[in-house]
């Protein structure tokens, strides 16, 4: 049975919705470790029948809030729920950790406690951007704003590992996001990365444009985190904006239930983590799943199940293997671990 540590104090609806989602996951066969102030956790558990559920409590009496500096907060609050939960993974007490809390705190703590994988400088955020293209992954989506070409090579290797393990695609295609498909297009980073990927042995198809992503033209899209984060914000906002415009035009013309269905399908297709309840924090030596702060019990339950699946599929070991193929290429910019 996979053991998942859950940061009960992370997110806008903590601890009630986090604990509710964790209880659902425990009822569905996942051993769940609730991390946070024991008094608050036990108070919430009174509302549920937890008989025979695989639930544990690990006390952590400090909380890191979104408005705090992650690095400063981790030093000042070593007993915070996020730090204690990550340490459970480090010490082998938990197989994975899930949090809806501060992204900065989760990333900083994972890097500090677990360390980064050989071939990675910092943690990486990425995954499926569009529901329209479920077999297209984008790396990086925001963790590494300024990148070197060798880092983008690492993103490509990481993306290939995820595609092979999670999507069953044995020879995934890889492309660089640029302002044109022709070789020679792009900024300095794109131009310097192009030959690295071309000679890497990956199934590299060259430059791609943003319009190729929702069309699913490529399996792995590599870009710097600044560009990737801009993509996320545009995609997520367009889902809500288009849904609002559709409602205005269809209101009174078709049944309300049909309008709601159209809205929900459109929003789901443009919500980066909607299906899983969260995304894996790639590049650290452990399985960490980070969800959005606004998520409630259903998404928390999904995130715990997603963490369980990552462990079952042994994704972390596949990532390590793929990164090892390019150890010499990244050695000049990535410190040896």
C-alpha contacts under 8 A as a table, 3 or more apart, distances in Angstrom:
res1	aa1	res2	aa2	distance
1	X	29	X	7.64
1	X	30	X	6.45
1	X	31	X	6.47
2	X	30	X	6.07
2	X	31	X	6.07
2	X	94	X	7.91
2	X	95	X	6.33
2	X	308	X	6.09
2	X	311	X	7.41
3	X	30	X	6.64
3	X	31	X	4.75
3	X	32	X	5.83
3	X	33	X	7.13
3	X	93	X	7.71
3	X	94	X	4.97
3	X	95	X	5.25
3	X	96	X	6.72
3	X	308	X	7.90
4	X	30	X	7.41
4	X	31	X	6.32
4	X	32	X	5.05
4	X	33	X	5.99
4	X	94	X	5.56
4	X	95	X	5.92
4	X	96	X	4.91
4	X	97	X	5.46
4	X	98	X	7.11
4	X	304	X	6.88
4	X	307	X	7.35
4	X	308	X	7.35
5	X	32	X	6.02
5	X	33	X	4.53
5	X	34	X	6.18
5	X	35	X	6.75
5	X	85	X	5.71
5	X	86	X	7.92
5	X	88	X	7.19
5	X	89	X	7.75
5	X	94	X	5.88
5	X	95	X	7.80
5	X	96	X	6.23
5	X	97	X	4.59
5	X	98	X	6.26
6	X	22	X	7.35
6	X	32	X	7.03
6	X	33	X	5.93
6	X	34	X	5.21
6	X	35	X	5.84
6	X	85	X	6.77
6	X	97	X	5.84
6	X	98	X	4.94
6	X	99	X	6.15
7	X	10	X	5.78
7	X	18	X	7.94
7	X	34	X	6.68
7	X	35	X	5.23
7	X	36	X	6.64
7	X	81	X	5.66
7	X	82	X	5.68
7	X	85	X	6.27
7	X	97	X	7.61
7	X	98	X	6.27
7	X	99	X	5.03
7	X	100	X	7.44
7	X	101	X	7.68
8	X	14	X	6.14
8	X	15	X	5.14
8	X	18	X	5.51
8	X	19	X	6.23
8	X	34	X	6.24
8	X	35	X	5.72
8	X	36	X	5.66
8	X	41	X	7.97
8	X	81	X	7.25
8	X	99	X	7.55
9	X	14	X	5.08
9	X	15	X	5.26
9	X	18	X	7.72
9	X	35	X	7.91
9	X	36	X	6.19
9	X	63	X	6.62
9	X	81	X	6.51
9	X	101	X	7.20
10	X	14	X	5.90
10	X	15	X	7.48
10	X	18	X	7.93
10	X	81	X	7.99
10	X	82	X	7.66
10	X	99	X	5.84
10	X	100	X	4.82
10	X	101	X	3.52
10	X	102	X	6.91
10	X	293	X	7.20
11	X	14	X	5.45
11	X	18	X	7.98
11	X	99	X	7.67
11	X	100	X	4.62
11	X	101	X	4.54
11	X	102	X	7.49
11	X	292	X	7.30
11	X	293	X	4.08
11	X	294	X	6.36
11	X	295	X	7.30
12	X	101	X	7.98
12	X	293	X	5.33
12	X	294	X	5.49
12	X	295	X	7.64
13	X	16	X	6.40
13	X	17	X	5.60
13	X	18	X	7.07
13	X	293	X	7.80
13	X	294	X	7.07
13	X	295	X	7.57
13	X	296	X	6.64
14	X	17	X	5.86
14	X	18	X	5.62
14	X	19	X	7.81
15	X	18	X	5.31
15	X	19	X	5.97
15	X	40	X	7.78
15	X	41	X	7.45
15	X	44	X	7.95
16	X	19	X	5.41
16	X	20	X	6.15
16	X	44	X	6.45
17	X	20	X	4.94
17	X	21	X	6.14
17	X	296	X	5.26
17	X	297	X	4.78
17	X	300	X	7.88
18	X	21	X	5.28
18	X	22	X	6.20
18	X	296	X	6.70
18	X	297	X	5.78
18	X	300	X	6.17
19	X	22	X	4.93
19	X	23	X	6.08
19	X	34	X	7.42
19	X	41	X	7.55
19	X	44	X	7.35
19	X	45	X	7.81
19	X	297	X	7.57
20	X	23	X	5.19
20	X	24	X	6.41
20	X	297	X	5.55
21	X	24	X	5.10
21	X	25	X	6.37
21	X	296	X	7.37
21	X	297	X	3.93
21	X	298	X	5.95
21	X	299	X	7.40
21	X	300	X	5.05
21	X	301	X	4.54
22	X	25	X	5.07
22	X	26	X	6.17
22	X	32	X	6.61
22	X	34	X	7.72
22	X	297	X	7.59
22	X	300	X	6.82
22	X	301	X	5.89
22	X	304	X	7.37
23	X	26	X	5.00
23	X	27	X	6.16
23	X	32	X	7.84
23	X	50	X	7.57
23	X	53	X	7.92
23	X	55	X	7.69
24	X	27	X	5.10
24	X	28	X	6.44
24	X	301	X	6.29
25	X	28	X	5.00
25	X	29	X	6.66
25	X	30	X	5.79
25	X	32	X	7.44
25	X	301	X	5.35
25	X	304	X	6.69
25	X	305	X	6.97
26	X	29	X	5.36
26	X	30	X	4.81
26	X	31	X	5.72
26	X	32	X	5.82
26	X	53	X	5.86
26	X	54	X	5.70
26	X	55	X	6.60
27	X	30	X	7.29
27	X	53	X	5.96
27	X	54	X	7.70
29	X	54	X	7.58
30	X	54	X	7.03
30	X	305	X	7.69
30	X	308	X	7.47
31	X	54	X	4.81
31	X	55	X	6.16
32	X	54	X	6.23
32	X	55	X	5.08
32	X	56	X	6.41
33	X	55	X	5.83
33	X	56	X	4.67
33	X	57	X	5.69
33	X	58	X	6.84
33	X	94	X	7.78
34	X	41	X	7.63
34	X	55	X	7.23
34	X	56	X	6.00
34	X	57	X	4.78
34	X	58	X	6.11
35	X	38	X	7.95
35	X	57	X	6.03
35	X	58	X	4.91
35	X	59	X	5.86
35	X	60	X	6.13
35	X	81	X	5.75
35	X	82	X	7.99
35	X	84	X	7.25
35	X	85	X	6.20
36	X	40	X	7.76
36	X	41	X	6.95
36	X	57	X	7.86
36	X	58	X	6.72
36	X	59	X	5.24
36	X	60	X	4.39
36	X	61	X	6.05
36	X	62	X	7.69
36	X	80	X	7.71
36	X	81	X	5.07
37	X	40	X	5.52
37	X	41	X	6.31
37	X	59	X	5.39
37	X	60	X	5.18
37	X	61	X	4.67
37	X	62	X	7.57
37	X	81	X	7.98
38	X	41	X	5.08
38	X	42	X	6.07
38	X	57	X	6.92
38	X	58	X	7.22
38	X	59	X	5.18
38	X	60	X	7.32
38	X	61	X	7.73
39	X	42	X	5.33
39	X	43	X	6.17
40	X	43	X	5.08
40	X	44	X	6.40
41	X	44	X	5.26
41	X	45	X	6.23
41	X	57	X	7.83
42	X	45	X	4.95
42	X	46	X	6.46
43	X	46	X	5.56
43	X	47	X	7.87
44	X	47	X	5.96
44	X	48	X	7.85
45	X	48	X	5.50
45	X	49	X	7.85
45	X	50	X	7.53
46	X	49	X	7.65
50	X	53	X	5.37
50	X	55	X	7.94
60	X	79	X	5.52
60	X	80	X	5.68
60	X	81	X	5.05
60	X	84	X	6.51
61	X	79	X	6.35
61	X	80	X	6.27
61	X	81	X	7.02
62	X	77	X	6.19
62	X	78	X	7.89
62	X	79	X	5.55
62	X	80	X	4.04
62	X	81	X	6.25
63	X	77	X	7.52
63	X	80	X	4.87
63	X	81	X	5.94
63	X	82	X	7.73
64	X	68	X	6.82
64	X	70	X	7.72
64	X	73	X	6.38
64	X	74	X	7.75
64	X	77	X	7.53
64	X	80	X	6.40
64	X	81	X	7.77
64	X	82	X	7.68
64	X	102	X	7.46
64	X	105	X	7.37
65	X	68	X	5.63
65	X	101	X	7.76
65	X	102	X	6.74
66	X	101	X	7.43
66	X	102	X	5.17
68	X	72	X	7.67
68	X	73	X	6.34
69	X	72	X	5.38
69	X	73	X	5.84
69	X	105	X	7.96
70	X	73	X	5.11
70	X	74	X	6.05
70	X	102	X	8.00
70	X	104	X	5.58
70	X	105	X	4.51
70	X	108	X	6.63
71	X	74	X	5.34
71	X	75	X	6.49
71	X	105	X	7.18
71	X	108	X	6.59
72	X	75	X	5.29
72	X	76	X	6.19
73	X	76	X	5.04
73	X	77	X	5.62
73	X	105	X	7.92
74	X	77	X	5.10
74	X	78	X	5.67
74	X	80	X	7.55
74	X	83	X	7.30
74	X	105	X	7.30
74	X	109	X	7.11
75	X	78	X	6.00
77	X	80	X	5.40
78	X	83	X	6.34
78	X	84	X	7.65
79	X	83	X	6.38
79	X	84	X	6.01
80	X	83	X	5.31
80	X	84	X	6.16
81	X	84	X	5.27
81	X	85	X	6.04
82	X	85	X	5.15
82	X	86	X	6.22
82	X	99	X	7.32
82	X	101	X	7.90
82	X	105	X	7.56
82	X	106	X	6.60
82	X	109	X	7.59
83	X	86	X	5.27
83	X	87	X	6.17
83	X	109	X	6.18
84	X	87	X	5.09
84	X	88	X	6.36
85	X	88	X	5.18
85	X	89	X	6.94
85	X	97	X	6.39
86	X	89	X	5.28
86	X	90	X	6.43
86	X	97	X	6.35
86	X	109	X	7.15
86	X	110	X	6.45
86	X	113	X	7.15
86	X	114	X	7.80
86	X	288	X	7.99
87	X	90	X	4.74
87	X	91	X	6.03
87	X	113	X	6.73
88	X	91	X	5.22
88	X	92	X	6.18
88	X	93	X	5.02
88	X	94	X	5.28
89	X	92	X	5.16
89	X	93	X	5.96
89	X	94	X	4.69
89	X	95	X	5.67
89	X	96	X	5.93
89	X	97	X	6.80
89	X	286	X	6.97
89	X	287	X	7.97
90	X	93	X	7.73
90	X	113	X	6.96
90	X	114	X	6.03
90	X	286	X	7.52
91	X	94	X	7.66
92	X	95	X	6.52
94	X	97	X	7.20
95	X	287	X	7.18
95	X	311	X	7.23
96	X	286	X	7.00
96	X	287	X	4.86
96	X	288	X	5.83
96	X	289	X	7.71
96	X	307	X	6.28
96	X	308	X	7.59
96	X	311	X	7.51
97	X	287	X	6.54
97	X	288	X	4.95
97	X	289	X	6.21
97	X	307	X	7.45
98	X	288	X	6.03
98	X	289	X	4.78
98	X	290	X	5.97
98	X	291	X	7.59
98	X	303	X	6.91
98	X	304	X	6.49
98	X	307	X	7.36
99	X	106	X	7.59
99	X	289	X	6.53
99	X	290	X	5.19
99	X	291	X	6.16
100	X	290	X	5.84
100	X	291	X	4.59
100	X	292	X	5.45
100	X	293	X	4.92
100	X	294	X	7.89
100	X	295	X	7.26
100	X	300	X	7.88
101	X	105	X	7.72
101	X	106	X	7.29
101	X	290	X	7.70
101	X	291	X	7.62
101	X	292	X	7.58
101	X	293	X	5.87
102	X	105	X	5.22
102	X	106	X	6.24
102	X	293	X	7.62
103	X	106	X	5.20
103	X	107	X	6.08
103	X	290	X	7.24
104	X	107	X	5.21
104	X	108	X	5.96
105	X	108	X	5.16
105	X	109	X	5.91
106	X	109	X	5.27
106	X	110	X	5.97
106	X	290	X	7.66
107	X	110	X	5.19
107	X	111	X	6.11
107	X	123	X	6.70
107	X	281	X	7.52
108	X	111	X	5.26
108	X	112	X	6.08
109	X	112	X	5.08
109	X	113	X	5.84
109	X	114	X	7.92
110	X	113	X	5.35
110	X	114	X	5.35
110	X	115	X	6.80
110	X	284	X	6.61
110	X	288	X	7.72
111	X	114	X	5.60
111	X	115	X	4.65
111	X	116	X	5.87
111	X	122	X	7.25
111	X	123	X	6.88
111	X	284	X	6.18
112	X	115	X	5.68
114	X	284	X	6.32
114	X	285	X	5.39
114	X	286	X	6.47
115	X	284	X	5.72
115	X	285	X	5.85
116	X	120	X	6.20
116	X	121	X	6.83
116	X	122	X	6.41
116	X	123	X	6.76
116	X	283	X	5.59
116	X	284	X	4.17
116	X	285	X	5.66
116	X	337	X	7.56
117	X	120	X	5.58
117	X	283	X	5.51
117	X	284	X	5.52
117	X	285	X	5.65
117	X	320	X	7.06
117	X	337	X	7.20
118	X	320	X	7.67
118	X	323	X	7.29
118	X	324	X	7.51
118	X	327	X	7.53
118	X	334	X	7.82
118	X	336	X	6.41
118	X	337	X	5.64
119	X	151	X	7.95
119	X	154	X	6.48
119	X	323	X	6.06
119	X	324	X	7.36
119	X	326	X	7.55
119	X	327	X	6.05
119	X	330	X	6.00
119	X	331	X	7.28
119	X	334	X	6.04
119	X	336	X	7.81
120	X	123	X	7.27
120	X	151	X	7.02
120	X	154	X	6.76
120	X	283	X	6.00
120	X	334	X	6.37
121	X	151	X	7.63
121	X	334	X	5.54
121	X	335	X	7.30
122	X	143	X	7.59
122	X	144	X	7.17
122	X	283	X	6.75
122	X	284	X	7.79
123	X	143	X	6.59
123	X	144	X	7.90
123	X	281	X	6.47
123	X	282	X	5.66
123	X	283	X	4.70
123	X	284	X	5.83
124	X	139	X	7.27
124	X	140	X	5.93
124	X	141	X	7.57
124	X	142	X	7.63
124	X	143	X	5.43
124	X	144	X	6.88
124	X	281	X	6.17
124	X	282	X	4.92
124	X	283	X	5.72
125	X	139	X	6.57
125	X	140	X	5.45
125	X	141	X	5.22
125	X	142	X	6.27
125	X	143	X	5.84
125	X	279	X	7.79
125	X	280	X	7.36
125	X	281	X	5.73
125	X	282	X	6.12
126	X	137	X	6.90
126	X	138	X	5.41
126	X	139	X	4.66
126	X	140	X	5.27
126	X	141	X	5.11
126	X	279	X	7.56
126	X	280	X	7.92
126	X	281	X	7.98
126	X	282	X	7.69
127	X	136	X	7.81
127	X	137	X	4.65
127	X	138	X	5.40
127	X	139	X	6.80
127	X	272	X	7.74
127	X	279	X	7.19
128	X	131	X	7.33
128	X	133	X	7.48
128	X	134	X	6.13
128	X	135	X	7.15
128	X	136	X	5.82
128	X	137	X	4.57
128	X	138	X	6.38
128	X	272	X	6.34
128	X	273	X	7.91
129	X	133	X	7.64
129	X	134	X	8.00
129	X	136	X	7.38
129	X	137	X	6.62
129	X	138	X	6.65
129	X	232	X	6.96
129	X	235	X	7.68
129	X	270	X	7.15
129	X	271	X	7.60
129	X	272	X	5.15
130	X	133	X	5.31
130	X	134	X	6.59
130	X	136	X	7.91
130	X	213	X	7.82
130	X	214	X	5.99
130	X	235	X	7.66
130	X	269	X	5.72
130	X	270	X	5.33
130	X	271	X	7.28
130	X	272	X	6.63
131	X	134	X	5.40
131	X	268	X	6.93
131	X	269	X	3.92
131	X	270	X	6.08
131	X	271	X	7.60
131	X	272	X	7.85
132	X	214	X	5.80
132	X	215	X	7.33
132	X	216	X	7.72
132	X	269	X	6.04
133	X	136	X	5.58
133	X	213	X	7.14
133	X	214	X	5.34
133	X	215	X	6.35
133	X	216	X	4.87
134	X	137	X	7.92
134	X	216	X	7.75
135	X	163	X	7.70
135	X	167	X	7.06
135	X	216	X	6.85
135	X	219	X	5.77
136	X	213	X	6.91
136	X	216	X	5.75
136	X	217	X	7.88
136	X	218	X	6.14
136	X	219	X	4.25
136	X	220	X	5.77
136	X	221	X	7.27
137	X	159	X	6.82
137	X	219	X	5.98
137	X	220	X	4.91
137	X	221	X	6.01
138	X	141	X	6.77
138	X	159	X	7.75
138	X	220	X	6.00
138	X	221	X	4.67
138	X	222	X	6.02
138	X	223	X	7.58
138	X	228	X	7.25
139	X	155	X	5.84
139	X	156	X	7.62
139	X	159	X	7.04
139	X	220	X	7.57
139	X	221	X	6.24
139	X	222	X	5.07
139	X	223	X	6.17
139	X	224	X	7.61
139	X	225	X	7.50
139	X	228	X	7.09
140	X	143	X	6.66
140	X	144	X	6.77
140	X	155	X	7.03
140	X	222	X	6.65
140	X	223	X	5.95
140	X	224	X	5.77
140	X	225	X	4.71
140	X	228	X	5.74
140	X	229	X	7.85
141	X	144	X	7.99
141	X	224	X	7.64
141	X	225	X	4.96
141	X	226	X	7.34
141	X	227	X	7.48
141	X	228	X	4.13
141	X	229	X	4.71
141	X	231	X	7.83
141	X	232	X	7.09
142	X	145	X	6.21
142	X	224	X	7.69
142	X	225	X	3.93
142	X	226	X	5.76
142	X	227	X	7.78
142	X	228	X	5.93
142	X	229	X	4.71
143	X	225	X	5.64
144	X	147	X	6.35
144	X	224	X	6.41
144	X	225	X	4.65
144	X	226	X	7.19
145	X	224	X	5.86
145	X	225	X	4.31
145	X	226	X	4.52
145	X	227	X	7.85
146	X	224	X	6.48
146	X	225	X	7.06
146	X	226	X	7.24
147	X	151	X	6.21
147	X	152	X	7.23
147	X	189	X	7.76
147	X	224	X	5.81
147	X	225	X	7.78
148	X	151	X	5.39
148	X	152	X	6.85
148	X	189	X	6.77
148	X	333	X	7.73
149	X	152	X	5.23
149	X	153	X	6.47
149	X	189	X	6.04
149	X	190	X	7.54
149	X	192	X	6.03
149	X	193	X	4.56
149	X	196	X	7.62
150	X	153	X	4.96
150	X	154	X	6.43
150	X	193	X	7.11
150	X	196	X	7.58
150	X	329	X	6.58
150	X	330	X	5.16
150	X	333	X	7.07
151	X	154	X	4.96
151	X	155	X	6.33
151	X	330	X	6.99
151	X	333	X	7.92
152	X	155	X	4.81
152	X	156	X	6.27
152	X	193	X	6.89
152	X	222	X	6.17
152	X	223	X	6.65
152	X	224	X	7.26
153	X	156	X	5.14
153	X	157	X	6.47
153	X	193	X	7.16
153	X	196	X	6.79
153	X	197	X	6.23
153	X	330	X	7.90
154	X	157	X	5.07
154	X	158	X	6.10
154	X	323	X	6.51
154	X	326	X	7.51
154	X	330	X	7.53
155	X	158	X	5.02
155	X	159	X	6.04
155	X	222	X	6.24
156	X	159	X	5.08
156	X	160	X	6.19
156	X	174	X	6.68
156	X	197	X	7.96
156	X	220	X	6.69
156	X	221	X	7.52
156	X	222	X	6.14
157	X	160	X	5.12
157	X	161	X	6.35
157	X	202	X	7.96
157	X	319	X	7.62
157	X	322	X	5.63
157	X	323	X	5.80
158	X	161	X	5.19
158	X	162	X	6.47
158	X	319	X	5.72
158	X	322	X	6.76
158	X	323	X	6.71
159	X	162	X	5.16
159	X	163	X	6.15
159	X	220	X	5.68
160	X	163	X	5.05
160	X	164	X	6.09
160	X	171	X	7.81
160	X	172	X	6.08
160	X	174	X	7.93
160	X	220	X	6.89
160	X	322	X	7.57
161	X	164	X	5.25
161	X	165	X	6.08
161	X	315	X	7.47
161	X	318	X	5.78
161	X	319	X	5.15
161	X	322	X	6.13
162	X	165	X	5.24
162	X	166	X	5.53
162	X	167	X	7.23
162	X	315	X	6.95
162	X	318	X	7.96
162	X	319	X	7.24
163	X	166	X	5.55
163	X	167	X	4.94
163	X	168	X	6.40
163	X	169	X	5.71
163	X	170	X	7.65
163	X	172	X	6.57
163	X	219	X	7.44
163	X	220	X	7.92
164	X	167	X	5.81
164	X	168	X	4.89
164	X	169	X	4.85
164	X	170	X	5.24
164	X	171	X	7.44
164	X	172	X	7.36
165	X	168	X	5.80
165	X	169	X	7.79
165	X	313	X	6.83
165	X	315	X	6.20
165	X	318	X	7.27
166	X	313	X	7.51
166	X	315	X	7.69
169	X	172	X	5.79
171	X	202	X	7.93
171	X	203	X	6.57
172	X	202	X	7.98
172	X	203	X	6.32
172	X	218	X	7.89
172	X	219	X	5.65
172	X	220	X	7.07
173	X	202	X	7.49
173	X	203	X	4.87
173	X	204	X	5.78
173	X	205	X	6.50
173	X	218	X	5.48
173	X	219	X	5.11
173	X	220	X	6.17
174	X	202	X	7.10
174	X	203	X	5.92
174	X	204	X	4.68
174	X	205	X	6.01
174	X	206	X	7.50
174	X	218	X	6.15
174	X	219	X	6.07
174	X	220	X	4.66
174	X	221	X	6.02
174	X	222	X	7.55
175	X	204	X	5.95
175	X	205	X	5.57
175	X	206	X	5.15
175	X	207	X	5.44
175	X	208	X	5.93
175	X	218	X	6.54
175	X	220	X	6.31
175	X	221	X	5.16
175	X	222	X	6.37
176	X	190	X	6.94
176	X	194	X	7.47
176	X	206	X	6.32
176	X	207	X	4.75
176	X	208	X	5.86
176	X	221	X	5.76
176	X	222	X	5.03
176	X	223	X	6.28
177	X	190	X	7.84
177	X	207	X	5.95
177	X	208	X	5.12
177	X	209	X	5.69
177	X	210	X	6.70
177	X	221	X	6.36
177	X	222	X	6.22
177	X	223	X	5.77
178	X	181	X	6.99
178	X	185	X	6.90
178	X	186	X	5.20
178	X	187	X	7.84
178	X	190	X	6.91
178	X	207	X	5.86
178	X	208	X	5.86
178	X	209	X	5.52
178	X	210	X	7.62
179	X	185	X	6.59
179	X	186	X	5.66
179	X	208	X	7.73
179	X	209	X	5.86
179	X	210	X	7.99
180	X	185	X	5.68
180	X	186	X	6.94
180	X	207	X	6.74
180	X	208	X	6.59
180	X	209	X	5.84
181	X	185	X	7.02
181	X	206	X	7.05
181	X	207	X	4.60
181	X	208	X	5.05
181	X	209	X	6.38
182	X	185	X	5.76
182	X	206	X	7.89
182	X	207	X	6.59
183	X	194	X	7.99
183	X	206	X	7.01
183	X	207	X	6.76
184	X	191	X	6.17
185	X	190	X	7.78
185	X	191	X	7.00
185	X	207	X	7.88
186	X	189	X	7.70
186	X	190	X	5.43
186	X	191	X	6.15
187	X	190	X	5.42
187	X	191	X	6.27
188	X	191	X	5.16
188	X	192	X	6.10
189	X	192	X	5.30
189	X	193	X	6.05
190	X	193	X	5.13
190	X	194	X	6.07
191	X	194	X	5.37
191	X	195	X	7.68
192	X	195	X	6.55
192	X	196	X	7.40
193	X	196	X	5.29
193	X	197	X	6.43
194	X	197	X	5.48
194	X	198	X	6.04
194	X	206	X	7.10
194	X	207	X	7.92
195	X	198	X	4.80
195	X	199	X	6.03
196	X	199	X	5.48
196	X	200	X	5.97
197	X	200	X	4.90
197	X	201	X	7.55
197	X	202	X	6.85
197	X	204	X	6.34
198	X	201	X	7.24
198	X	202	X	7.51
198	X	204	X	5.91
198	X	206	X	7.49
199	X	202	X	7.86
200	X	326	X	7.89
201	X	204	X	7.82
208	X	212	X	6.33
209	X	212	X	5.51
209	X	213	X	7.48
210	X	213	X	5.61
211	X	214	X	6.41
211	X	215	X	6.94
212	X	215	X	5.13
212	X	216	X	6.29
212	X	217	X	5.41
212	X	218	X	7.43
213	X	216	X	5.25
213	X	217	X	6.36
213	X	218	X	7.08
213	X	221	X	7.92
214	X	217	X	7.92
216	X	219	X	6.97
218	X	221	X	6.88
223	X	227	X	6.46
223	X	228	X	6.29
224	X	227	X	5.63
224	X	228	X	6.29
225	X	228	X	4.88
225	X	229	X	5.87
226	X	229	X	5.34
226	X	230	X	6.39
227	X	230	X	5.22
227	X	231	X	6.37
228	X	231	X	5.05
228	X	232	X	6.45
229	X	232	X	5.07
229	X	233	X	6.41
230	X	233	X	5.30
230	X	234	X	6.31
231	X	234	X	5.29
231	X	235	X	6.11
232	X	235	X	5.23
232	X	236	X	6.06
232	X	272	X	7.33
233	X	236	X	5.39
233	X	237	X	6.04
234	X	237	X	5.34
234	X	238	X	6.04
235	X	238	X	5.30
235	X	239	X	6.59
235	X	270	X	5.76
235	X	271	X	7.72
236	X	239	X	5.50
236	X	240	X	7.04
236	X	267	X	7.73
236	X	270	X	5.25
236	X	271	X	5.61
236	X	272	X	7.26
237	X	240	X	5.48
237	X	241	X	6.17
238	X	241	X	4.99
238	X	242	X	5.79
238	X	270	X	7.58
239	X	242	X	5.49
239	X	243	X	6.09
239	X	266	X	5.89
239	X	267	X	4.82
239	X	269	X	7.57
239	X	270	X	5.42
239	X	271	X	7.69
240	X	243	X	5.10
240	X	244	X	6.15
240	X	266	X	7.97
240	X	267	X	6.08
241	X	244	X	5.14
241	X	245	X	6.34
242	X	245	X	5.06
242	X	246	X	6.13
243	X	246	X	5.10
243	X	247	X	6.21
243	X	262	X	7.58
243	X	263	X	5.12
243	X	266	X	6.66
243	X	267	X	7.18
244	X	247	X	5.13
244	X	248	X	6.40
244	X	263	X	7.87
245	X	248	X	5.17
245	X	249	X	6.40
246	X	249	X	5.21
246	X	250	X	6.03
246	X	263	X	7.90
247	X	250	X	5.21
247	X	251	X	5.50
247	X	259	X	6.48
247	X	263	X	7.74
248	X	251	X	5.50
250	X	253	X	5.17
250	X	254	X	6.20
250	X	259	X	7.19
251	X	254	X	6.75
251	X	256	X	7.43
251	X	259	X	7.65
252	X	255	X	7.21
252	X	256	X	7.82
254	X	258	X	6.85
254	X	259	X	7.18
255	X	258	X	5.38
255	X	259	X	6.60
256	X	259	X	5.07
256	X	260	X	6.25
257	X	260	X	5.16
257	X	261	X	6.28
258	X	261	X	5.06
258	X	262	X	6.31
259	X	262	X	5.18
259	X	263	X	6.18
260	X	263	X	5.01
260	X	264	X	6.08
261	X	264	X	5.25
261	X	265	X	6.13
262	X	265	X	5.31
262	X	266	X	6.15
263	X	266	X	5.29
263	X	267	X	6.12
264	X	267	X	5.19
264	X	268	X	5.93
265	X	268	X	5.12
265	X	269	X	6.21
266	X	269	X	5.20
266	X	270	X	6.61
267	X	270	X	5.27
267	X	271	X	6.10
268	X	271	X	5.22
268	X	274	X	6.15
268	X	275	X	7.68
269	X	272	X	7.98
271	X	274	X	5.16
273	X	276	X	5.69
273	X	277	X	5.59
273	X	278	X	5.10
273	X	279	X	6.32
273	X	291	X	7.50
273	X	292	X	7.99
274	X	277	X	5.55
274	X	278	X	7.35
274	X	299	X	7.82
275	X	302	X	7.82
276	X	279	X	7.04
276	X	299	X	7.23
276	X	302	X	5.50
276	X	303	X	5.71
276	X	306	X	6.13
277	X	291	X	5.85
277	X	292	X	7.67
277	X	295	X	7.47
277	X	298	X	7.93
277	X	299	X	4.33
277	X	300	X	6.11
277	X	301	X	7.59
277	X	302	X	5.08
277	X	303	X	4.56
277	X	306	X	7.81
278	X	289	X	6.10
278	X	290	X	5.24
278	X	291	X	3.85
278	X	292	X	6.68
278	X	299	X	7.66
278	X	302	X	7.82
278	X	303	X	5.36
278	X	306	X	7.86
279	X	289	X	5.37
279	X	290	X	5.49
279	X	291	X	6.39
279	X	303	X	7.79
280	X	287	X	6.97
280	X	288	X	5.68
280	X	289	X	4.39
280	X	290	X	6.26
280	X	307	X	7.87
281	X	284	X	7.08
281	X	287	X	7.29
281	X	288	X	5.47
281	X	289	X	5.95
281	X	290	X	6.70
282	X	288	X	7.95
284	X	287	X	7.67
285	X	316	X	7.61
286	X	316	X	7.13
287	X	307	X	7.15
287	X	310	X	7.48
287	X	311	X	7.45
287	X	316	X	7.13
288	X	307	X	7.49
289	X	303	X	6.87
289	X	306	X	7.95
289	X	307	X	6.31
290	X	303	X	7.94
291	X	295	X	7.10
291	X	300	X	7.59
291	X	303	X	6.99
292	X	295	X	5.63
295	X	298	X	7.78
295	X	299	X	5.68
295	X	300	X	6.73
296	X	299	X	5.66
296	X	300	X	6.12
297	X	300	X	4.96
297	X	301	X	6.05
298	X	301	X	5.22
298	X	302	X	6.29
299	X	302	X	4.84
299	X	303	X	6.07
300	X	303	X	5.02
300	X	304	X	6.30
301	X	304	X	5.21
301	X	305	X	6.31
302	X	305	X	5.10
302	X	306	X	6.06
303	X	306	X	4.90
303	X	307	X	6.21
304	X	307	X	5.10
304	X	308	X	6.26
305	X	308	X	4.91
305	X	309	X	6.23
306	X	309	X	5.04
306	X	310	X	6.27
307	X	310	X	5.11
307	X	311	X	6.43
308	X	311	X	5.32
308	X	312	X	6.24
309	X	312	X	4.94
309	X	313	X	6.07
310	X	313	X	5.30
310	X	314	X	6.16
310	X	315	X	5.75
310	X	316	X	7.83
311	X	314	X	5.05
311	X	315	X	6.74
311	X	316	X	7.83
314	X	317	X	5.80
314	X	318	X	6.81
315	X	318	X	5.15
315	X	319	X	6.26
316	X	319	X	5.15
316	X	320	X	6.36
317	X	320	X	5.09
317	X	321	X	6.28
318	X	321	X	5.07
318	X	322	X	6.26
319	X	322	X	5.20
319	X	323	X	6.15
320	X	323	X	5.23
320	X	324	X	6.15
321	X	324	X	5.19
321	X	325	X	6.97
322	X	325	X	5.63
322	X	326	X	7.71
323	X	326	X	5.71
323	X	327	X	6.68
324	X	327	X	5.20
326	X	329	X	5.39
326	X	330	X	6.53
327	X	330	X	5.56
327	X	331	X	6.06
328	X	331	X	5.20
328	X	332	X	7.93
329	X	332	X	7.19
330	X	333	X	5.79
330	X	334	X	5.75
331	X	334	X	5.23
331	X	335	X	6.68
331	X	336	X	7.10
332	X	335	X	7.62
